[in-house]
Amino acid sequence: MLYCFDCGHESPIEGDWNQRPNGDAVDYDCPVCRTTITSRPRRDRHQPGGEARLLHCSSD
Ligand SMILES: [Zn+2]
């Protein structure tokens, strides 16, 4: 559960927070007062296996 320290809004981490990508992290903004509550690291960059092939599009 996350709580907005500004307006008191509360919601689960997967709730109605506005998630904004911010570099290697994702900022969670309060949907009521737009205060940034927390920032969590993104986990979609170093997935083991699978997607690496997409990066190799050279026309060799
Ligand atoms: Zn708030």
N, CA, C, O and the ligand as a Tripos MOL2 file, in Angstrom:
@<TRIPOS>MOLECULE
protein
  241   239    61     0     0
PROTEIN
NO_CHARGES

@<TRIPOS>ATOM
      1 N           0.8330   -1.1960    0.0000 N.3       1 MET1
      2 CA          0.0000    0.0000    0.0000 C.3       1 MET1
      3 C           0.8740    1.2560    0.0000 C.2       1 MET1
      4 O           1.8320    1.3690    0.7650 O.2       1 MET1
      5 N           0.5170    2.1900   -0.8770 N.am      2 LEU2
      6 CA          1.2260    3.4660   -0.8830 C.3       2 LEU2
      7 C           0.2780    4.5700   -0.4070 C.2       2 LEU2
      8 O          -0.9260    4.5300   -0.6580 O.2       2 LEU2
      9 N           0.8440    5.5370    0.2730 N.am      3 TYR3
     10 CA          0.0610    6.6480    0.7800 C.3       3 TYR3
     11 C           0.6340    7.9620    0.2680 C.2       3 TYR3
     12 O           1.8460    8.1720    0.3020 O.2       3 TYR3
     13 N          -0.2300    8.8370   -0.2020 N.am      4 CYS4
     14 CA          0.2220   10.1700   -0.5870 C.3       4 CYS4
     15 C           0.4240   10.9890    0.6800 C.2       4 CYS4
     16 O          -0.4980   11.1650    1.4750 O.2       4 CYS4
     17 N           1.6400   11.4860    0.8530 N.am      5 PHE5
     18 CA          1.9280   12.2500    2.0630 C.3       5 PHE5
     19 C           1.3930   13.6770    1.9790 C.2       5 PHE5
     20 O           1.4590   14.4360    2.9460 O.2       5 PHE5
     21 N           0.8620   14.0290    0.8100 N.am      6 ASP6
     22 CA          0.3720   15.3940    0.6420 C.3       6 ASP6
     23 C          -1.1340   15.5010    0.8440 C.2       6 ASP6
     24 O          -1.6070   16.3870    1.5560 O.2       6 ASP6
     25 N          -1.8980   14.5850    0.2090 N.am      7 CYS7
     26 CA         -3.3580   14.6940    0.2860 C.3       7 CYS7
     27 C          -3.9860   13.5010    0.9920 C.2       7 CYS7
     28 O          -5.1900   13.5030    1.2460 O.2       7 CYS7
     29 N          -3.1810   12.4670    1.3180 N.am      8 GLY8
     30 CA         -3.7090   11.3390    2.0660 C.3       8 GLY8
     31 C          -4.2930   10.2370    1.2040 C.2       8 GLY8
     32 O          -4.7840    9.2430    1.7380 O.2       8 GLY8
     33 N          -4.2540   10.3850   -0.1230 N.am      9 HIS9
     34 CA         -4.7540    9.3430   -1.0040 C.3       9 HIS9
     35 C          -3.9760    8.0550   -0.7820 C.2       9 HIS9
     36 O          -2.7570    8.0840   -0.6170 O.2       9 HIS9
     37 N          -4.6760    6.9260   -0.7770 N.am     10 GLU10
     38 CA         -4.0030    5.6550   -0.6080 C.3      10 GLU10
     39 C          -4.4680    4.6530   -1.6440 C.2      10 GLU10
     40 O          -5.6390    4.6340   -2.0210 O.2      10 GLU10
     41 N          -3.5400    3.8140   -2.1060 N.am     11 SER11
     42 CA         -3.8380    2.8360   -3.1370 C.3      11 SER11
     43 C          -2.7000    1.8240   -3.1730 C.2      11 SER11
     44 O          -1.5650    2.1550   -2.8310 O.2      11 SER11
     45 N          -2.9960    0.5920   -3.5850 N.am     12 PRO12
     46 CA         -1.9100   -0.3910   -3.7270 C.3      12 PRO12
     47 C          -0.8890    0.0740   -4.7560 C.2      12 PRO12
     48 O          -1.1590    0.9660   -5.5600 O.2      12 PRO12
     49 N           0.2830   -0.5420   -4.7190 N.am     13 ILE13
     50 CA          1.3420   -0.1640   -5.6550 C.3      13 ILE13
     51 C           0.8810   -0.3500   -7.0990 C.2      13 ILE13
     52 O           1.3270    0.3640   -7.9970 O.2      13 ILE13
     53 N          -0.0120   -1.3110   -7.3160 N.am     14 GLU14
     54 CA         -0.5560   -1.5390   -8.6550 C.3      14 GLU14
     55 C          -1.8940   -0.8220   -8.8340 C.2      14 GLU14
     56 O          -2.6530   -1.1240   -9.7550 O.2      14 GLU14
     57 N          -2.1670    0.1110   -7.9580 N.am     15 GLY15
     58 CA         -3.4570    0.8120   -7.9780 C.3      15 GLY15
     59 C          -3.5220    1.9170   -9.0110 C.2      15 GLY15
     60 O          -3.0510    1.7620  -10.1370 O.2      15 GLY15
     61 N          -4.1190    3.0470   -8.6110 N.am     16 ASP16
     62 CA         -4.4200    4.0850   -9.6080 C.3      16 ASP16
     63 C          -3.3660    5.1790   -9.6780 C.2      16 ASP16
     64 O          -3.6570    6.2860  -10.1330 O.2      16 ASP16
     65 N          -2.1540    4.8910   -9.2390 N.am     17 TRP17
     66 CA         -1.0920    5.8850   -9.3420 C.3      17 TRP17
     67 C          -0.7300    6.1200  -10.8020 C.2      17 TRP17
     68 O          -0.8060    5.2080  -11.6250 O.2      17 TRP17
     69 N          -0.3420    7.3360  -11.1120 N.am     18 ASN18
     70 CA          0.1330    7.6440  -12.4610 C.3      18 ASN18
     71 C           1.6000    7.2430  -12.5600 C.2      18 ASN18
     72 O           2.4610    7.8100  -11.8880 O.2      18 ASN18
     73 N           1.8670    6.2620  -13.4040 N.am     19 GLN19
     74 CA          3.2380    5.7750  -13.5270 C.3      19 GLN19
     75 C           3.9190    6.4700  -14.7030 C.2      19 GLN19
     76 O           3.4490    6.3990  -15.8390 O.2      19 GLN19
     77 N           5.0370    7.1460  -14.4150 N.am     20 ARG20
     78 CA          5.7500    7.8800  -15.4550 C.3      20 ARG20
     79 C           7.1640    7.3510  -15.5790 C.2      20 ARG20
     80 O           7.9280    7.4280  -14.6170 O.2      20 ARG20
     81 N           7.5350    6.8200  -16.7230 N.am     21 PRO21
     82 CA          8.9180    6.3830  -16.9240 C.3      21 PRO21
     83 C           9.8670    7.5500  -16.7330 C.2      21 PRO21
     84 O           9.6310    8.6470  -17.2400 O.2      21 PRO21
     85 N          10.9380    7.3060  -15.9990 N.am     22 ASN22
     86 CA         11.9160    8.3670  -15.7170 C.3      22 ASN22
     87 C          13.3020    7.7410  -15.7430 C.2      22 ASN22
     88 O          13.8200    7.3200  -14.7090 O.2      22 ASN22
     89 N          13.9000    7.6830  -16.9270 N.am     23 GLY23
     90 CA         15.2030    7.0470  -17.0510 C.3      23 GLY23
     91 C          15.0950    5.5600  -16.7790 C.2      23 GLY23
     92 O          14.3210    4.8540  -17.4250 O.2      23 GLY23
     93 N          15.8710    5.0910  -15.8260 N.am     24 ASP24
     94 CA         15.8500    3.6700  -15.4820 C.3      24 ASP24
     95 C          14.8200    3.3570  -14.4090 C.2      24 ASP24
     96 O          14.7620    2.2340  -13.9070 O.2      24 ASP24
     97 N          14.0210    4.3290  -14.0610 N.am     25 ALA25
     98 CA         13.0490    4.1350  -12.9910 C.3      25 ALA25
     99 C          11.6590    4.5290  -13.4750 C.2      25 ALA25
    100 O          11.4920    5.0600  -14.5730 O.2      25 ALA25
    101 N          10.6710    4.2590  -12.6350 N.am     26 VAL26
    102 CA          9.3070    4.6880  -12.9060 C.3      26 VAL26
    103 C           8.8320    5.5000  -11.7090 C.2      26 VAL26
    104 O           8.8480    5.0160  -10.5780 O.2      26 VAL26
    105 N           8.4120    6.7280  -11.9580 N.am     27 ASP27
    106 CA          7.8880    7.5660  -10.8910 C.3      27 ASP27
    107 C           6.4050    7.2750  -10.7050 C.2      27 ASP27
    108 O           5.6690    7.0860  -11.6730 O.2      27 ASP27
    109 N           5.9810    7.2440   -9.4550 N.am     28 TYR28
    110 CA          4.5690    7.0560   -9.1360 C.3      28 TYR28
    111 C           4.0200    8.3740   -8.6340 C.2      28 TYR28
    112 O           4.4200    8.8690   -7.5800 O.2      28 TYR28
    113 N           3.0860    8.9460   -9.4080 N.am     29 ASP29
    114 CA          2.4850   10.2150   -9.0250 C.3      29 ASP29
    115 C           1.0850    9.9980   -8.4680 C.2      29 ASP29
    116 O           0.3520    9.1160   -8.9170 O.2      29 ASP29
    117 N           0.7280   10.8120   -7.4860 N.am     30 CYS30
    118 CA         -0.6210   10.7800   -6.9440 C.3      30 CYS30
    119 C          -1.6040   11.2550   -8.0150 C.2      30 CYS30
    120 O          -1.3930   12.3110   -8.6100 O.2      30 CYS30
    121 N          -2.6700   10.5000   -8.2710 N.am     31 PRO31
    122 CA         -3.6510   10.8990   -9.2870 C.3      31 PRO31
    123 C          -4.5090   12.0690   -8.8310 C.2      31 PRO31
    124 O          -5.2110   12.6760   -9.6400 O.2      31 PRO31
    125 N          -4.4590   12.3860   -7.5510 N.am     32 VAL32
    126 CA         -5.2880   13.4620   -7.0110 C.3      32 VAL32
    127 C          -4.5430   14.7910   -7.0300 C.2      32 VAL32
    128 O          -5.0560   15.7900   -7.5350 O.2      32 VAL32
    129 N          -3.3240   14.7990   -6.4760 N.am     33 CYS33
    130 CA         -2.6040   16.0630   -6.3420 C.3      33 CYS33
    131 C          -1.3040   16.0710   -7.1410 C.2      33 CYS33
    132 O          -0.5700   17.0600   -7.1240 O.2      33 CYS33
    133 N          -1.0200   14.9810   -7.8340 N.am     34 ARG34
    134 CA          0.1380   14.8720   -8.7330 C.3      34 ARG34
    135 C           1.4870   14.9290   -8.0110 C.2      34 ARG34
    136 O           2.5200   15.1410   -8.6450 O.2      34 ARG34
    137 N           1.4810   14.7470   -6.7300 N.am     35 THR35
    138 CA          2.7450   14.6540   -6.0110 C.3      35 THR35
    139 C           3.4270   13.3360   -6.3590 C.2      35 THR35
    140 O           2.7750   12.2930   -6.4040 O.2      35 THR35
    141 N           4.7250   13.3760   -6.6020 N.am     36 THR36
    142 CA          5.4670   12.1470   -6.8500 C.3      36 THR36
    143 C           5.6760   11.4220   -5.5240 C.2      36 THR36
    144 O           6.3450   11.9300   -4.6250 O.2      36 THR36
    145 N           5.0940   10.2280   -5.4160 N.am     37 ILE37
    146 CA          5.1210    9.4860   -4.1610 C.3      37 ILE37
    147 C           6.4010    8.6930   -4.0180 C.2      37 ILE37
    148 O           7.0510    8.7260   -2.9730 O.2      37 ILE37
    149 N           6.7590    7.9790   -5.0740 N.am     38 THR38
    150 CA          7.9410    7.1320   -4.9940 C.3      38 THR38
    151 C           8.4710    6.8810   -6.3950 C.2      38 THR38
    152 O           7.8380    7.2240   -7.3930 O.2      38 THR38
    153 N           9.6300    6.2820   -6.4420 N.am     39 SER39
    154 CA         10.2400    5.9380   -7.7160 C.3      39 SER39
    155 C          10.7830    4.5290   -7.5990 C.2      39 SER39
    156 O          11.5190    4.2170   -6.6640 O.2      39 SER39
    157 N          10.4220    3.6770   -8.5470 N.am     40 ARG40
    158 CA         10.8660    2.2960   -8.4900 C.3      40 ARG40
    159 C          11.6580    1.9630   -9.7420 C.2      40 ARG40
    160 O          11.3360    2.4640  -10.8190 O.2      40 ARG40
    161 N          12.6780    1.1370   -9.6310 N.am     41 PRO41
    162 CA         13.4930    0.7800  -10.7960 C.3      41 PRO41
    163 C          12.6840   -0.0270  -11.8070 C.2      41 PRO41
    164 O          11.8850   -0.8860  -11.4360 O.2      41 PRO41
    165 N          12.9030    0.2620  -13.0850 N.am     42 ARG42
    166 CA         12.2640   -0.5340  -14.1300 C.3      42 ARG42
    167 C          12.9480   -1.8900  -14.2030 C.2      42 ARG42
    168 O          14.1430   -2.0120  -13.9330 O.2      42 ARG42
    169 N          12.1750   -2.9060  -14.5700 N.am     43 ARG43
    170 CA         12.7340   -4.2540  -14.6040 C.3      43 ARG43
    171 C          12.7200   -4.8420  -16.0100 C.2      43 ARG43
    172 O          12.9430   -6.0380  -16.1950 O.2      43 ARG43
    173 N          12.4560   -3.9860  -16.9990 N.am     44 ASP44
    174 CA         12.2840   -4.5340  -18.3500 C.3      44 ASP44
    175 C          13.5210   -4.3370  -19.2220 C.2      44 ASP44
    176 O          13.4260   -4.4350  -20.4460 O.2      44 ASP44
    177 N          14.6760   -4.0620  -18.6230 N.am     45 ARG45
    178 CA         15.8600   -3.7860  -19.4350 C.3      45 ARG45
    179 C          16.7880   -4.9760  -19.5660 C.2      45 ARG45
    180 O          17.3320   -5.2220  -20.6420 O.2      45 ARG45
    181 N          16.9750   -5.7100  -18.4940 N.am     46 HIS46
    182 CA         17.9490   -6.7970  -18.5140 C.3      46 HIS46
    183 C          17.2700   -8.1570  -18.3750 C.2      46 HIS46
    184 O          17.6330   -8.9670  -17.5220 O.2      46 HIS46
    185 N          16.3000   -8.3830  -19.2140 N.am     47 GLN47
    186 CA         15.6510   -9.6800  -19.1720 C.3      47 GLN47
    187 C          16.5940  -10.7290  -19.7410 C.2      47 GLN47
    188 O          17.1270  -10.5630  -20.8380 O.2      47 GLN47
    189 N          16.7980  -11.8040  -18.9980 N.am     48 PRO48
    190 CA         17.7130  -12.8520  -19.4720 C.3      48 PRO48
    191 C          17.1290  -13.6210  -20.6560 C.2      48 PRO48
    192 O          16.0500  -14.2090  -20.5700 O.2      48 PRO48
    193 N          17.8690  -13.5990  -21.7550 N.am     49 GLY49
    194 CA         17.4610  -14.3790  -22.9270 C.3      49 GLY49
    195 C          16.2300  -13.8240  -23.6260 C.2      49 GLY49
    196 O          15.5560  -12.9310  -23.1140 O.2      49 GLY49
    197 N          15.9520  -14.3650  -24.7950 N.am     50 GLY50
    198 CA         14.7000  -14.0410  -25.4720 C.3      50 GLY50
    199 C          14.7760  -12.8280  -26.3650 C.2      50 GLY50
    200 O          14.8140  -12.9600  -27.5880 O.2      50 GLY50
    201 N          14.7970  -11.6360  -25.7700 N.am     51 GLU51
    202 CA         14.6050  -10.4250  -26.5470 C.3      51 GLU51
    203 C          15.8920   -9.8960  -27.1820 C.2      51 GLU51
    204 O          15.8220   -9.0090  -28.0330 O.2      51 GLU51
    205 N          17.0380  -10.4000  -26.8050 N.am     52 ALA52
    206 CA         18.3070   -9.8410  -27.2690 C.3      52 ALA52
    207 C          18.3820   -9.8100  -28.7900 C.2      52 ALA52
    208 O          19.0230   -8.9260  -29.3590 O.2      52 ALA52
    209 N          17.7490  -10.7450  -29.4410 N.am     53 ARG53
    210 CA         17.8350  -10.8620  -30.8900 C.3      53 ARG53
    211 C          17.3040   -9.6160  -31.5930 C.2      53 ARG53
    212 O          17.7340   -9.3020  -32.7030 O.2      53 ARG53
    213 N          16.3730   -8.9040  -30.9590 N.am     54 LEU54
    214 CA         15.7900   -7.7220  -31.5500 C.3      54 LEU54
    215 C          16.8130   -6.6120  -31.7740 C.2      54 LEU54
    216 O          16.6030   -5.7340  -32.6110 O.2      54 LEU54
    217 N          17.9210   -6.6480  -31.0300 N.am     55 LEU55
    218 CA         18.9170   -5.5950  -31.1340 C.3      55 LEU55
    219 C          19.8570   -5.8010  -32.3060 C.2      55 LEU55
    220 O          20.6110   -4.8970  -32.6650 O.2      55 LEU55
    221 N          19.8200   -6.9780  -32.9020 N.am     56 HIS56
    222 CA         20.7480   -7.2730  -33.9950 C.3      56 HIS56
    223 C          20.0330   -7.2380  -35.3460 C.2      56 HIS56
    224 O          19.5800   -8.2630  -35.8570 O.2      56 HIS56
    225 N          19.9460   -6.0510  -35.9000 N.am     57 CYS57
    226 CA         19.2550   -5.8820  -37.1690 C.3      57 CYS57
    227 C          20.2140   -5.4360  -38.2620 C.2      57 CYS57
    228 O          19.7880   -4.8700  -39.2690 O.2      57 CYS57
    229 N          21.5060   -5.6870  -38.0710 N.am     58 SER58
    230 CA         22.4760   -5.2520  -39.0750 C.3      58 SER58
    231 C          22.2350   -5.9820  -40.3840 C.2      58 SER58
    232 O          21.7670   -7.1200  -40.3920 O.2      58 SER58
    233 N          22.5520   -5.3300  -41.4810 N.am     59 SER59
    234 CA         22.3180   -5.9090  -42.8010 C.3      59 SER59
    235 C          23.5660   -6.5950  -43.3010 C.2      59 SER59
    236 O          23.9370   -6.4190  -44.4620 O.2      59 SER59
    237 N          24.2130   -7.3570  -42.4790 N.am     60 ASP60
    238 CA         25.4440   -8.0090  -42.8880 C.3      60 ASP60
    239 C          25.1650   -9.1700  -43.7960 C.2      60 ASP60
    240 O          26.0940   -9.8430  -44.2420 O.2      60 ASP60
    241 ZN         -2.0090   13.2370   -3.2990 Zn       61 ZN61
@<TRIPOS>BOND
     1     1     2 1
     2     2     3 1
     3     3     4 2
     4     3     5 am
     5     5     6 1
     6     6     7 1
     7     7     8 2
     8     7     9 am
     9     9    10 1
    10    10    11 1
    11    11    12 2
    12    11    13 am
    13    13    14 1
    14    14    15 1
    15    15    16 2
    16    15    17 am
    17    17    18 1
    18    18    19 1
    19    19    20 2
    20    19    21 am
    21    21    22 1
    22    22    23 1
    23    23    24 2
    24    23    25 am
    25    25    26 1
    26    26    27 1
    27    27    28 2
    28    27    29 am
    29    29    30 1
    30    30    31 1
    31    31    32 2
    32    31    33 am
    33    33    34 1
    34    34    35 1
    35    35    36 2
    36    35    37 am
    37    37    38 1
    38    38    39 1
    39    39    40 2
    40    39    41 am
    41    41    42 1
    42    42    43 1
    43    43    44 2
    44    43    45 am
    45    45    46 1
    46    46    47 1
    47    47    48 2
    48    47    49 am
    49    49    50 1
    50    50    51 1
    51    51    52 2
    52    51    53 am
    53    53    54 1
    54    54    55 1
    55    55    56 2
    56    55    57 am
    57    57    58 1
    58    58    59 1
    59    59    60 2
    60    59    61 am
    61    61    62 1
    62    62    63 1
    63    63    64 2
    64    63    65 am
    65    65    66 1
    66    66    67 1
    67    67    68 2
    68    67    69 am
    69    69    70 1
    70    70    71 1
    71    71    72 2
    72    71    73 am
    73    73    74 1
    74    74    75 1
    75    75    76 2
    76    75    77 am
    77    77    78 1
    78    78    79 1
    79    79    80 2
    80    79    81 am
    81    81    82 1
    82    82    83 1
    83    83    84 2
    84    83    85 am
    85    85    86 1
    86    86    87 1
    87    87    88 2
    88    87    89 am
    89    89    90 1
    90    90    91 1
    91    91    92 2
    92    91    93 am
    93    93    94 1
    94    94    95 1
    95    95    96 2
    96    95    97 am
    97    97    98 1
    98    98    99 1
    99    99   100 2
   100    99   101 am
   101   101   102 1
   102   102   103 1
   103   103   104 2
   104   103   105 am
   105   105   106 1
   106   106   107 1
   107   107   108 2
   108   107   109 am
   109   109   110 1
   110   110   111 1
   111   111   112 2
   112   111   113 am
   113   113   114 1
   114   114   115 1
   115   115   116 2
   116   115   117 am
   117   117   118 1
   118   118   119 1
   119   119   120 2
   120   119   121 am
   121   121   122 1
   122   122   123 1
   123   123   124 2
   124   123   125 am
   125   125   126 1
   126   126   127 1
   127   127   128 2
   128   127   129 am
   129   129   130 1
   130   130   131 1
   131   131   132 2
   132   131   133 am
   133   133   134 1
   134   134   135 1
   135   135   136 2
   136   135   137 am
   137   137   138 1
   138   138   139 1
   139   139   140 2
   140   139   141 am
   141   141   142 1
   142   142   143 1
   143   143   144 2
   144   143   145 am
   145   145   146 1
   146   146   147 1
   147   147   148 2
   148   147   149 am
   149   149   150 1
   150   150   151 1
   151   151   152 2
   152   151   153 am
   153   153   154 1
   154   154   155 1
   155   155   156 2
   156   155   157 am
   157   157   158 1
   158   158   159 1
   159   159   160 2
   160   159   161 am
   161   161   162 1
   162   162   163 1
   163   163   164 2
   164   163   165 am
   165   165   166 1
   166   166   167 1
   167   167   168 2
   168   167   169 am
   169   169   170 1
   170   170   171 1
   171   171   172 2
   172   171   173 am
   173   173   174 1
   174   174   175 1
   175   175   176 2
   176   175   177 am
   177   177   178 1
   178   178   179 1
   179   179   180 2
   180   179   181 am
   181   181   182 1
   182   182   183 1
   183   183   184 2
   184   183   185 am
   185   185   186 1
   186   186   187 1
   187   187   188 2
   188   187   189 am
   189   189   190 1
   190   190   191 1
   191   191   192 2
   192   191   193 am
   193   193   194 1
   194   194   195 1
   195   195   196 2
   196   195   197 am
   197   197   198 1
   198   198   199 1
   199   199   200 2
   200   199   201 am
   201   201   202 1
   202   202   203 1
   203   203   204 2
   204   203   205 am
   205   205   206 1
   206   206   207 1
   207   207   208 2
   208   207   209 am
   209   209   210 1
   210   210   211 1
   211   211   212 2
   212   211   213 am
   213   213   214 1
   214   214   215 1
   215   215   216 2
   216   215   217 am
   217   217   218 1
   218   218   219 1
   219   219   220 2
   220   219   221 am
   221   221   222 1
   222   222   223 1
   223   223   224 2
   224   223   225 am
   225   225   226 1
   226   226   227 1
   227   227   228 2
   228   227   229 am
   229   229   230 1
   230   230   231 1
   231   231   232 2
   232   231   233 am
   233   233   234 1
   234   234   235 1
   235   235   236 2
   236   235   237 am
   237   237   238 1
   238   238   239 1
   239   239   240 2
@<TRIPOS>SUBSTRUCTURE
     1 MET1         2 RESIDUE 1 A MET
     2 LEU2         6 RESIDUE 1 A LEU
     3 TYR3        10 RESIDUE 1 A TYR
     4 CYS4        14 RESIDUE 1 A CYS
     5 PHE5        18 RESIDUE 1 A PHE
     6 ASP6        22 RESIDUE 1 A ASP
     7 CYS7        26 RESIDUE 1 A CYS
     8 GLY8        30 RESIDUE 1 A GLY
     9 HIS9        34 RESIDUE 1 A HIS
    10 GLU10       38 RESIDUE 1 A GLU
    11 SER11       42 RESIDUE 1 A SER
    12 PRO12       46 RESIDUE 1 A PRO
    13 ILE13       50 RESIDUE 1 A ILE
    14 GLU14       54 RESIDUE 1 A GLU
    15 GLY15       58 RESIDUE 1 A GLY
    16 ASP16       62 RESIDUE 1 A ASP
    17 TRP17       66 RESIDUE 1 A TRP
    18 ASN18       70 RESIDUE 1 A ASN
    19 GLN19       74 RESIDUE 1 A GLN
    20 ARG20       78 RESIDUE 1 A ARG
    21 PRO21       82 RESIDUE 1 A PRO
    22 ASN22       86 RESIDUE 1 A ASN
    23 GLY23       90 RESIDUE 1 A GLY
    24 ASP24       94 RESIDUE 1 A ASP
    25 ALA25       98 RESIDUE 1 A ALA
    26 VAL26      102 RESIDUE 1 A VAL
    27 ASP27      106 RESIDUE 1 A ASP
    28 TYR28      110 RESIDUE 1 A TYR
    29 ASP29      114 RESIDUE 1 A ASP
    30 CYS30      118 RESIDUE 1 A CYS
    31 PRO31      122 RESIDUE 1 A PRO
    32 VAL32      126 RESIDUE 1 A VAL
    33 CYS33      130 RESIDUE 1 A CYS
    34 ARG34      134 RESIDUE 1 A ARG
    35 THR35      138 RESIDUE 1 A THR
    36 THR36      142 RESIDUE 1 A THR
    37 ILE37      146 RESIDUE 1 A ILE
    38 THR38      150 RESIDUE 1 A THR
    39 SER39      154 RESIDUE 1 A SER
    40 ARG40      158 RESIDUE 1 A ARG
    41 PRO41      162 RESIDUE 1 A PRO
    42 ARG42      166 RESIDUE 1 A ARG
    43 ARG43      170 RESIDUE 1 A ARG
    44 ASP44      174 RESIDUE 1 A ASP
    45 ARG45      178 RESIDUE 1 A ARG
    46 HIS46      182 RESIDUE 1 A HIS
    47 GLN47      186 RESIDUE 1 A GLN
    48 PRO48      190 RESIDUE 1 A PRO
    49 GLY49      194 RESIDUE 1 A GLY
    50 GLY50      198 RESIDUE 1 A GLY
    51 GLU51      202 RESIDUE 1 A GLU
    52 ALA52      206 RESIDUE 1 A ALA
    53 ARG53      210 RESIDUE 1 A ARG
    54 LEU54      214 RESIDUE 1 A LEU
    55 LEU55      218 RESIDUE 1 A LEU
    56 HIS56      222 RESIDUE 1 A HIS
    57 CYS57      226 RESIDUE 1 A CYS
    58 SER58      230 RESIDUE 1 A SER
    59 SER59      234 RESIDUE 1 A SER
    60 ASP60      238 RESIDUE 1 A ASP
    61 ZN61       241 GROUP 0 **** ****
